[in-house]
């Protein structure tokens, strides 16, 4: 297989449309989002964009893979669109950088992922190097081998768990007193929710570092529905929440427990279970027949909790990390 590889830092509209079409195609074929939200946002950023909060230049690079037009002359014509895409994002002075690969399942030859990842890491090195984290959905031994070949080691395993909705109440233990919730109020609750979220996830490498801009970007997403963003208050504070998300493009559509957390001041009350159940009930009421969430494999207490509710492991997403010197 001969590939055309191109690097873009500020793709124009038709290239973004082409990338979006690939993402949609892969999402439908695989049943999971082909690219994470913050990397989709990065498609529309330029390489010299500066983060307003830190003054740190932001690297945003896309790598495009197409089949060379000269191959397979005697057979079917190669597709005109993309067959692969890699996205690199990160702040060039503080890092770490994040990388994801998207490959059309019909063209998932090892050479495609190898070319995408190698080019992405070369661009990172040219930008000054640093720590990089590669995320792979439904990770396999082939993904482990690809990462290792490029100097990356396994860092974390993230389990996607699923359950049928509505829950079978005969098999699910519910709190004696369900925690009272209300819907999130856009334009009112942002600062209070961020304070609670960042306390609840103080040790988490991604979720505990949200800023106001991060939350406001999520509120602009087409899937955002404040009625499914459930908040519990205590003593005038947001003490915990369960934020749900509907994946309308998967087959079947799935309802996700997107972010769930309880302020450490309110641990020990059973609110983690209660909020999870409240979120699943809301998703079932919205017509979802499958519930889903992600949990770190190292968080054995949470894994046990979700299994007791009725979740079972569907697959594992994996992150790999490594350090790269400047080119």
C-alpha positions, -999 to 999 in steps of 0.1 A, spaced: 0 0 0 14 34 -11 3 64 9 1 101 4 8 118 38 1 155 44 4 177 74 -20 206 81 -19 232 109 -49 253 99 -71 232 76 -95 251 53 -132 244 52 -132 216 27 -104 197 45 -123 200 78 -154 187 60 -134 158 46 -120 150 81 -155 152 96 -168 128 70 -141 103 79 -149 107 116 -186 101 109 -178 70 88 -155 55 114 -179 63 143 -207 45 126 -186 15 117 -170 11 151 -198 22 175 -176 48 193 -166 84 188 -137 83 163 -121 114 179 -124 129 213 -142 162 217 -112 184 225 -94 172 194 -124 179 172 -123 214 186 -86 216 177 -94 211 140 -104 247 138 -74 261 157 -41 274 142 -7 263 152 3 297 166 -28 301 188 -19 312 223 -37 299 254 -52 330 272 -48 316 307 -11 306 304 3 325 275 15 291 262 15 286 224 -8 257 215 3 231 190 -25 218 168 -15 196 139 -34 172 117 -19 144 96 -39 132 66 -35 98 49 -47 90 14 -40 61 -9 -15 71 -36 -34 77 -69 -9 55 -88 -16 23 -69 -39 -5 -79 -41 6 -115 -56 -28 -125 -81 -30 -97 -108 -8 -81 -101 29 -80 -88 40 -45 -112 63 -25 -110 100 -31 -114 108 5 -92 103 35 -85 68 48 -67 80 79 -61 110 102 -40 118 132 -45 148 156 -18 162 178 -27 189 204 -8 204 234 8 235 248 43 237 235 60 248 267 40 229 294 27 197 277 19 169 277 8 165 241 -21 142 232 -23 122 200 -52 101 185 -53 81 153 -84 75 131 -82 49 103 -110 37 81 -117 1 91 -116 -9 54 -80 2 51 -67 -6 86 -34 -20 74 -4 -16 98 13 8 74 -14 34 78 -12 37 115 26 35 114 28 64 89 2 85 108 18 80 142 54 84 129 46 117 112 26 130 142 55 123 165 80 139 141 59 171 141 58 171 179 96 168 180 100 197 155 78 218 178 102 213 207 95 177 220 81 167 253 58 141 269 31 127 246 1 105 254 -15 84 227 -51 72 232 -65 42 214 -101 29 215 -106 -9 217 -69 -14 222 -54 -46 209 -20 -63 209 -14 -48 175 -19 -13 190 5 -23 218 31 -33 192 26 -1 172 30 21 202 61 2 214 77 5 179 75 43 183 88 44 219 56 46 238 47 24 268 13 14 282 2 40 308 -36 35 316 -64 12 308 -99 27 306 -128 3 306 -160 10 288 -188 -6 307 -224 -10 294 -258 -20 308 -293 -25 295 -318 2 302 -341 6 320 -323 -12 348 -338 -44 362 -350 -31 395 -352 -66 409 -315 -70 405 -303 -35 414 -299 -23 450 -312 13 453 -306 38 481 -334 39 507 -336 77 500 -327 87 465 -306 118 464 -327 149 453 -313 164 421 -321 194 399 -309 203 363 -278 223 357 -285 260 350 -263 273 321 -251 308 329 -256 303 366 -239 271 378 -206 271 359 -182 284 385 -197 264 414 -197 232 393 -161 237 382 -150 241 419 -167 209 429 -155 190 398 -119 199 403 -120 190 439 -137 157 432 -110 149 405 -80 165 421 -58 135 413 -71 129 378 -48 138 348 -76 152 326 -109 157 344 -94 176 374 -79 204 353 -110 218 336 -112 255 332 -142 277 324 -134 277 287 -135 239 288 -170 238 303 -183 265 279 -170 246 249 -189 215 261 -221 235 265 -218 244 228 -218 208 217 -249 197 199 -254 168 223 -254 191 254 -288 190 273 -289 207 307 -319 187 317 -297 156 317 -270 173 337 -281 164 373 -269 184 402 -272 178 440 -269 207 464 -261 207 501 -258 238 523 -260 261 493 -231 243 475 -231 220 445 -220 188 463 -221 164 434 -234 158 399 -241 133 372 -237 147 337 -252 125 310 -246 124 272 -266 108 244 -246 93 215 -272 95 188 -249 83 160 -240 49 174 -261 17 166 -279 14 189 -279 49 203 -263 49 238 -267 71 269 -234 78 287 -227 87 323 -203 113 310 -190 129 342 -200 119 377 -184 132 409 -190 140 445 -171 167 465 -147 150 490 -166 168 518 -196 147 511 -180 113 506 -194 83 525 -231 91 519 -236 67 490 -241 95 466 -220 79 439 -244 50 435 -275 73 439 -263 98 412 -254 70 388 -289 55 392 -304 89 387 -285 95 355 -294 60 342 -331 66 350 -329 100 331 -313 83 301 -339 55 301 -366 82 302 -350 98 272 -355 65 252 -320 50 256 -319 12 257 -281 10 265 -262 28 292 -225 33 291 -196 48 310 -158 48 312 -138 39 343 -101 36 350 -92 -1 354 -71 9 385 -102 23 402 -113 -11 416 -138 4 440 -157 22 411 -155 -9 389 -170 -30 417 -198 -3 422 -207 -3 386 -208 -40 383 -232 -41 413 -255 -18 395 -256 -40 364 -227 -28 342 -204 -53 324 -171 -46 306 -175 -41 268 -139 -32 259 -108 -14 270 -94 19 257 -57 24 264 -33 53 267 4 51 259 30 76 269 66 86 261 91 114 260 105 128 228 135 151 224 134 182 202 143 175 166 
